[in-house]
Amino acid sequence: MPYWFQYKNNNMGLMKVFSGSEVLAMALQEKLEEAGVNTLKKDNIQSARLGGFGNADLAVELFIQETDFAKANPVIEEFRMSI
């Protein structure tokens, strides 16, 4: 089950907009980038695997710049309603 966020990281101006499976994260990332929104993907699953930890609770997270939220929000909402 994906999690939808509007979490701000004031240190870097990033906002977490998604946490869930890698497949869904990649699909949303593609749609956001098609709309001209740069994304940052943090793959906790791959990080855990490389570190020797197997944890199914970890997820892939997507972040965007706070300044891109107005442009990204319609894309995120449309994607959320389609899954």
URQUIZI-V79303 format. One record per residue. N is the residue number from 1. BURIAL is 1 if it has 16 or more other C-alpha atoms within 10 Angstrom, else 0. Layout:
BEGIN
N,BURIAL  N,BURIAL
END
This chain:
BEGIN
1,0  2,0  3,0  4,1  5,0  6,0  7,0  8,1  9,0  10,0  11,0  12,0  13,0  14,1  15,1  16,1  17,1  18,1  19,1  20,1  21,1  22,1  23,0  24,1  25,1  26,0  27,0  28,1  29,1  30,0  31,1  32,1  33,0  34,0  35,0  36,0  37,1  38,0  39,1  40,0  41,1  42,1  43,1  44,1  45,1  46,1  47,0  48,0  49,0  50,0  51,0  52,0  53,0  54,0  55,0  56,0  57,0  58,1  59,1  60,1  61,1  62,1  63,1  64,1  65,1  66,1  67,0  68,0  69,1  70,0  71,0  72,1  73,0  74,0  75,1  76,1  77,0  78,0  79,0  80,0  81,0  82,0  83,0
END
